[in-house]
């Protein structure tokens, strides 16, 4: 399945091989900026400009608002922490939200504006990298379990395009 979110306040689930729309979910009251599958792809978690973090159970199509944050730019999944990593659009704090108990279990204060983020895949999301700041661009590597900065990488410059960061390899 393919999951998309939109400025029309909807989330859509597609069959990516046939291009067929399978379902439309309307649970937000404003732009849905991000959505992802979690808990064995049985649920969707979504966030948006309406500041709502919403969980939707796919079989019943029942949506529940589970929390509110500053406008949500990005949601990432850390399977190792059983958590959703929330990147707000207007604040620099990285929020670690345990989806099994529906509660914030920690935050990481990022001193610079977060441009983009990615979570490690080979270890099921123990690490997070963030591309920060248009002025003093660098990429920060965080250990999500300890909530500590591991390293900073310099040498990129932001311009009219966004520098994306990504993990690869073992």
C-alpha positions as CSV (number, residue, x, y, z in Angstrom):
1,X,0.0,0.0,0.0
2,X,1.0,3.6,-0.6
3,X,0.1,6.4,1.8
4,X,-0.2,10.0,0.9
5,X,-1.3,13.2,2.7
6,X,-2.5,16.4,1.2
7,X,-3.4,20.0,1.6
8,X,-7.0,19.0,0.9
9,X,-7.1,17.7,4.5
10,X,-7.2,14.0,3.5
11,X,-5.0,10.9,3.7
12,X,-5.3,8.5,0.8
13,X,-4.3,4.8,0.7
14,X,-3.4,3.5,-2.8
15,X,-2.5,0.3,-4.5
16,X,0.8,1.5,-5.9
17,X,1.0,-1.2,-8.6
18,X,-2.5,-0.5,-10.1
19,X,-2.6,3.2,-9.2
20,X,-6.0,2.5,-7.7
21,X,-7.3,4.6,-4.8
22,X,-8.3,2.2,-2.0
23,X,-9.5,4.6,0.8
24,X,-9.7,8.2,1.7
25,X,-9.5,9.3,5.3
26,X,-10.8,12.7,6.4
27,X,-9.8,13.1,10.1
28,X,-7.9,16.5,10.0
29,X,-9.4,20.0,9.9
30,X,-6.4,21.5,8.0
31,X,-3.5,20.5,5.7
32,X,-2.2,17.0,6.6
33,X,1.6,17.4,6.3
34,X,2.6,13.8,7.2
35,X,1.3,10.3,7.7
36,X,2.8,6.9,8.1
37,X,1.9,3.3,8.8
38,X,2.8,1.9,12.2
39,X,2.0,-1.1,14.5
40,X,2.4,-3.7,11.8
41,X,0.8,-1.5,9.2
42,X,-2.6,-1.9,11.1
43,X,-2.7,1.8,12.0
44,X,-1.9,5.2,10.5
45,X,-0.5,8.1,12.5
46,X,-0.8,11.6,10.9
47,X,-0.1,15.2,11.8
48,X,-0.7,18.5,10.2
49,X,-1.2,22.2,10.3
50,X,-4.2,21.7,12.6
51,X,-1.7,20.7,15.3
52,X,-3.4,17.3,15.8
53,X,-1.6,14.0,16.1
54,X,-4.3,11.4,14.9
55,X,-4.2,7.7,15.0
56,X,-6.4,5.7,12.6
57,X,-7.1,2.0,12.8
58,X,-7.3,0.7,9.3
59,X,-9.8,-2.2,9.7
60,X,-12.4,0.0,11.5
61,X,-11.4,3.3,9.9
62,X,-11.8,4.8,13.3
63,X,-9.7,8.0,13.9
64,X,-8.7,9.2,17.4
65,X,-7.0,12.5,18.2
66,X,-4.2,11.3,20.6
67,X,-2.4,14.6,21.2
68,X,-1.8,18.2,20.1
69,X,1.5,19.8,19.2
70,X,2.8,22.8,17.4
71,X,2.2,22.4,13.6
72,X,3.7,19.0,12.7
73,X,6.1,19.0,9.8
74,X,7.3,15.4,9.8
75,X,6.7,12.1,11.7
76,X,9.2,9.3,11.7
77,X,8.9,5.8,13.1
78,X,11.4,4.3,15.6
79,X,10.5,0.7,16.0
80,X,13.3,0.1,18.5
81,X,11.8,2.7,20.9
82,X,8.2,1.9,19.9
83,X,7.9,5.6,19.3
84,X,7.0,8.2,16.8
85,X,9.5,11.0,16.3
86,X,7.7,14.2,15.8
87,X,9.4,17.2,14.0
88,X,7.3,20.3,14.6
89,X,7.2,23.0,11.9
90,X,7.7,26.0,14.1
91,X,9.7,24.7,17.1
92,X,13.1,23.1,17.1
93,X,12.4,20.5,19.8
94,X,12.3,16.9,18.6
95,X,9.6,15.0,20.4
96,X,9.8,11.3,21.2
97,X,6.2,10.0,21.6
98,X,5.6,6.4,22.8
99,X,2.7,5.1,20.7
100,X,2.0,2.2,23.1
101,X,1.1,4.5,26.0
102,X,0.2,7.6,24.0
103,X,2.7,9.8,25.9
104,X,5.8,11.9,25.3
105,X,8.8,10.0,26.7
106,X,11.4,12.7,25.9
107,X,12.4,15.6,23.8
108,X,15.7,16.7,22.2
109,X,16.3,20.4,22.1
110,X,17.7,21.3,18.7
111,X,19.2,24.8,18.9
112,X,18.8,25.5,15.1
113,X,16.0,25.4,12.7
114,X,15.3,21.9,11.4
115,X,15.2,21.7,7.6
116,X,14.9,17.9,7.1
117,X,15.3,14.7,9.2
118,X,15.7,11.0,8.7
119,X,15.8,8.0,10.9
120,X,18.2,5.0,10.8
121,X,16.7,1.9,9.2
122,X,19.1,-1.0,9.8
123,X,18.8,-0.7,13.6
124,X,15.0,0.0,13.5
125,X,15.4,3.7,14.3
126,X,17.9,4.2,17.1
127,X,19.4,7.2,15.5
128,X,18.1,10.4,13.9
129,X,19.9,12.9,11.6
130,X,18.7,16.4,11.2
131,X,19.8,18.9,8.6
132,X,19.6,22.3,10.4
133,X,19.8,26.0,9.7
134,X,19.9,28.0,6.5
135,X,22.7,30.2,7.9
136,X,25.1,27.8,9.6
137,X,24.2,24.6,7.9
138,X,25.2,21.3,9.4
139,X,23.8,17.8,9.9
140,X,23.4,16.5,13.5
141,X,23.4,12.9,14.5
142,X,21.4,12.0,17.6
143,X,21.1,8.8,19.6
144,X,17.3,8.6,20.3
145,X,17.7,6.2,23.3
146,X,20.1,8.5,25.2
147,X,18.8,11.7,23.6
148,X,22.4,12.8,23.1
149,X,24.1,14.5,20.2
150,X,26.6,12.0,18.7
151,X,28.2,14.1,16.0
152,X,27.9,17.2,13.8
153,X,28.8,17.2,10.2
154,X,29.8,20.4,8.4
155,X,30.6,21.4,4.9
156,X,27.2,21.8,3.2
157,X,25.6,25.1,2.4
158,X,21.9,25.7,2.0
159,X,20.8,27.7,-0.9
160,X,17.7,27.8,-2.9
161,X,17.4,24.0,-2.6
162,X,16.9,21.9,0.6
163,X,19.7,19.6,1.5
164,X,18.2,16.2,2.4
165,X,20.0,13.8,4.8
166,X,19.8,10.0,4.7
167,X,21.2,6.9,6.2
168,X,22.5,3.9,4.2
169,X,24.4,0.7,4.9
170,X,24.9,-1.2,8.1
